[in-house]
């Protein structure tokens, strides 16, 4: 049996993890503190799904169990707290978070619960699968052996990306992360594109769908959106749903491109939840659960079981205050298969995409490309870095030509390297074209 068939059979056999009959299913609200709700008389695991009945109203409030204290459970609403009061009935629905998936989600825009928000009507889902991924045996995954053409020449040539690789786009605010993400969306060759817009401005969701993707791009894409104004529980659910949808299509043998914007906003959401249940703040106020959640999300991407299907992922990471030692930036660098650093100084000089080769790396490039290609890319990176290290001396005229042959070569090639690394957002440069241009630059 193929790995994809095994994956789908596991989903089909999923029971939904509904609550056993002997579980204490009902309780009452005893206290509300901030965004957290305490309830007694009910027994539930962390991650269980509950509803709070609003007396005299026809609606119910969905909530998730995020902790417990002796005989009380702590919940956080998926939406809002309006209408909850002391004594409101709490009912346990499911002991595990699940999501609905299916081919019908292609071309749609949904929220963190999988509900459509694009005004195109209901979605006829086919299957239920858990939001939480089971740990995958690393020896069961396939290896990264194939190059994925991104259509961006600086990435193709110098930071070559492979099918199943996980890459970070790391930068401060306003230096072109979203534009580069849009280029990757349009240019990268993939069967399915899954896009998670987590914790970003609501305006950006519509702009991304209508301007960046367009009607043609949306046909093979799924957009999961949880803007900054939704609850932290909904943002975490949206992050997990994004990966579950990607896993569903990967399990069917598809090559999936996962674009996730952003890991930092997910960390903020988990920090809110952790602080609400009493976790101790650590570095920059982030709680220990943040440093547990992010690697679990990232490890869900990669080559599929037995080499069938793949999830190739780009994760944006916000370097707050342009601090490249930020704890989330540092965690991302340690967990991902490489990173693309974007520079504010390059963006200020209208150099787009503002990719800074110093600090940028693809950890699988050496095993994907030919030896000549890799050597040429290393030379270009060396000249780029050498020029930046001596830039102040060169600009004030303190460097004497012919003193350092390598620096002389870096100065001579700098205009050609700058031109090579620039690209209009509407341009598509194939892998072969990128390599040819790289050889021309190095040859002078």
N, C-alpha and C positions, 0 to 999 in steps of 0.2 A: 504494500500500500504506500502511495506517495505521501511525503510529509504534509502537503497541502490537504490531502484527504483526511489524514489523521487529525489535523488542526480543526477542520470543519466538523468532523464527527464528535470531537470533544465539545464544540459549541452546541451541536444539536442535542447532546446528552445532558446539557446543563439544566439542572432542576429549577433554577431561579432562586435557590436558597431562601425559600419562603419559610416563615416562622413555624417551628413545630407546635403541635396542638397543646403541649403541656407547658409552654412558656407563659410567664406573666405578661400579658399583652397590653394591659391598660394601666395607666397611672394618672396622676394629676400634677399640674404645674404648682410648684411651691415658691419659686422665686425667679425673678428676671434681673440679671445684672449685665448692663451694657447690651451686647449682642448675644449673650448666653442665657439659656433657660435651664433651670433645675426642675426635675420631676421625680416624684417618689412613687413607690408601689408598682414599678415596672422594671423588668429585667431585660437588658439589651446589651449586645456587644458593641464595641467601638466600630463605627462605620455603618451601623444599622440605620435603616430608614424608618422614620416615624412621621405621623401627622398629628397636629394639634387641632382639635375641634373648637371652632369659634361659636360660643353660645348665642343662639338667636340669629345666626347668619348662615348662609348657604355654602360658605366656603371653608376650606381647611388649609392650614399652613403646614407645608412640608418642612421637616427638620432632620438633621443628621446627628447621631450620637458621636460626640467628640471626646468624651471623658466620663468619669464617674467618681463619686466621693462617698464611700461607705454604701449606704442604701439608696443613694440618689444618683441619677444619671444627669449628665450635662449635655445639652443639645445646642445646636446653632441652626437658625432658620436658613433655608436655601434662598428664600426671598426676603421678606420683611416681618417685623414683629407685630404689626398693627392688629389690634383686637385681642391679643393674649392678655389674660388676667389670672390672678391666683385661683386655683381650682379648675382651670381649663383641662379638659380630658386629653391625655396623650395616648395615642394608639400605635403599637408597633406593627409595621407593615412587612418589612423584609429585614433579614439578619445580615444581608450583604448588598452592597451597591452593585446594580447591574445597569446595562445600557442596551438599547435596541440598535441593531445594525442591519444592513442589507444593501443591495445594489441600488435601490431606489433613492438612497441618500446622495448619489452623484448629482452634481449640479445644484445642490441646495445649500442654504445658509441656515444653520441651527444654533440654538443656545446650548448651555452646558448640560441641559437635560435631554438634548436631542430633539427638542420641540422646534419646528420651523419658525423662522422670524422673517422670511422673505416674501410673505403674502401669497405663496403659490399653493396653499392648501396643505392638507395632512400628508404624511409620508407613510407608505405601506411597508413597514419594516418586516424582515423575514425571520430574524433570529434575536435571541437574548444572549449576552455574554457579560462576564464580570468586568467592572471598571478597573479593578486591580488586576495586574498581570501576575501570573505565576512565574516563579524564577525559572529561567531557561538554562539548561545545561550548556555552558559555553562550548563544550566539545561537539554539541549537536548542531551548532550554527555552521553555515558555510563561511568560507574565507572571502575577503574582499579581493577580487581578482580582475574586475572589469572597470575601466574608466567610465565616468559619467560626464558627458559633455554639458557644461553649464552655459555655454554661449557667452561667457565673460572671459576675455583673453588672458587677463592677469591671473585669474584662478586656474584656467585650463593649463597655462604654460608654467606658472611658478608655484601654484598650490594645488596641483592636480587632485581632483576629487574622485572617489571611487563609489560604485554602487554598494550601499550598505554602510557607508561612512557617516559619522556624526561630526559636524563642523560647527563651531561657534562664530557668530558675527559680534565682535565685542567693540563697543564704542560708547562715548557719552551721548547726550541728547543732541539732536540736530546736526548730525554729521553724515547722514545719508544711509542709515540702516534700512529704512523702509523702501527707499528707491532701489537699493541693491537687492533687497528681498523681492521686489517686483520684477527686476530683471531676471532673477533666478526662476521665478514663477513662470514667466513667459518663455524663457529660452531653454530650460533644462528638459531633456528628453525623458519622459516618464509616462507610465500607463495611467496613473492616478496621482493627483496632487491633493494632499490633505493639509489644510491651513488652519492653525490655531492662533486666534487673535485674543490674547488673554491679558486683561488689565490695561488695555490701551484706551485711548479716547474713542467715544462712540462715533464721532465724525469719521474717524479713520476706517471704520468697518465698511461704511457705504462707499467711501472713496476707493478702498482696495478692491471691493467687489465690482464696482461699475467702471472705474478707470484703469486699474492695474490688470485685473483679470479680463473684464469684458465678457460679452455673451459667449464668445467662442471658447475662451479659456475656462469659463465656469462649467462647461459641459463635462469636462473630465476632472472637475475639482469638487472638494467638499470644504466648506468654511464653517468652523466652530468658533463662535464669538461670545466672549464674556467680558464686556467693557468694565472700566474701572468703577462704575457706579453700582455694580451688582455685589452681592455678599461674597465674602472670602470663600465660603463653602462652594458657591456656584463657580467661582474661578478655578478652584481646585478640581471640581467635577469636570469642568470644560477641558482642563489640561489632560486629565485622565481619559476623557472621551476622545480627544484628538488622537491619542496613542492607540486606543481601542479600535477606532475606525481604521487607522493605518494598519494595525495588526490583522484586521478582518480581510482587507484587500491583499495584504502580503500573504496571508494563509491561502488565498486563492491563486497564488503564483504570480501576482502582479508586482511590477517594479514601482514602488510608491515613493514619491518625493514628499517629505514632511517638512513644512515650513512653520516654525513655532516662534511667535513673537508675544511675550518674551519670558525667558526663564526667571528674570529678576522680579517680574510682577507676580509670578507664581510663588517665589520666595517671600514676597511681601504678604501675600494672602496666607501662606502657612504660618508666617510670623504672627499675624493677627490671631489666628486660631490658637497657636501655641501659647501666646501670652494670655489669652482669654481663659484657658484651662489651668494656668498657673505654672507653665514651663519657665525655667530660669532663662533670662536673656543672656546671650554670650557675646561674641564679637559683633559690634555694631547693632546690638539688640536682637540679632537673629537667634532663634531658639534651636535646640538640638534637632528637633524634628525636621527643620528646613534642610539640614545637611544629610538627613536620611532620605527625604522625599526626592530631591533633585537627581541623585544618581539612579534611583529606581526608575524615574521617568526616562532618563537618557538611555539606560540599558535596554529599554523596550524597543529601541530602534536597532537596525543592523540587518545583516543577511539572514534570510529565513531558515527554518529548520531544514537540514539536508541540502542547503543551497537553493531551495525553491522560493522564489520571490525575494524581495528586499525592501527595506525602509531606509532610504537615504535622507538624512536630516540636517537641516540648518536651524540652529537655535540662536536667536538674538539675545545678547546679554548687555544690560545697561551698566556701563562703568560710571557710577554716580560721581559727579565732580571730576570726570576724566581720570579717576583713580584706578589704575590698572592693578593695584594690590587689594582692591575691594574683595571681601570674603567670597561673594558669589562669583566674581570674575575668577578668583583663584581656584575655587571649587570646580568651575566649568572647565578651566584649562586642564585641570588634573583628570577630569572624567571623560572629556570629549577626545575625538581622534585628530584634533587639530583646531586651530583658531585663525580667524581673519581679523586683524586689528585695524580699525578705522581711525584715522588721525584727524583731529580738529584743525591742525595747521594746514594740512593738505586741503581740507574742505574750505577753509578760509581763502586759500589760493585758487579756488575753483578747479581743483584737481579731483575729478570724479571718474570712477568710484575712488573714494579717499582711502585706498588700501595701503597701509604701511607695511612694507615687507619686513621691517625690523620687528620681530615679535610675532609675525604671522608664520604659520607652519602647517603643512599637511603631513601627518605622521605615517601615511601609507603611500605617499607619492613615489618613493624610491623603489617600491616593489611593483608599481603599476606602469611605469614609463620606461622607454629605452634609455640606455646608458648615456648616449649623446644628449638626449633631451634633458636628463637629470643634471648632467655636468653644466650644460648651458644655463639652466635655471639657477644653479648654485653660483655660477659666475655673475649673473645679473644681480642676484641678491647680495653678493659680496661687494660689487661696485656701488650699489645703492647704499648699503650700510657704511662703506668706507667714506663716501662723499658726505653723508650726514654727520659722521663723526668729526670731519675736518671742515665742515661748512663755514663756521665762523672765521677760521683762518683764511679760507679761500676768498670769502666775501670782503674782508678788510685788506686783502692783498698781502697778507703776511706769509703766504706760502710761495716758495720759490719753485717754479717749474723745473722738471727733470731731477728733482730731489728724490722722489718716490715714484718709480715706474707704474706701480699699480694705481696709485692715486692719480697720476697723469692720465691713465686710461679711464679711470672713473670720471674725471672731469670732462674728458673728450666725449664719453658716451652718455653723460647725464641728460642732455636734451633728447636724445633718441630713446633713452629709458623712460623719461617722463611721458613722451608721446606714446610709447608702447603701453604704458600702464593706464592711460586715459581711454575712456570709451563712453560714447553717448548712450543714454539709457534705452534708446530705441534700436541700437545696433546689436546684431547677433553675429558673433565671431566663432566659427566652428573650431573644434579641437585641432584639425589639421592646419587651418589658417593661423591659429594661435602659435603653433609650433614653428611654422615657416617664418612668421614675424619675429619670434624669439631668436631664431638662428641669424636672421638679418641684422638684428640689433647687436648681437654678440660679435658678429663678423665686422661690424662697423660700417 
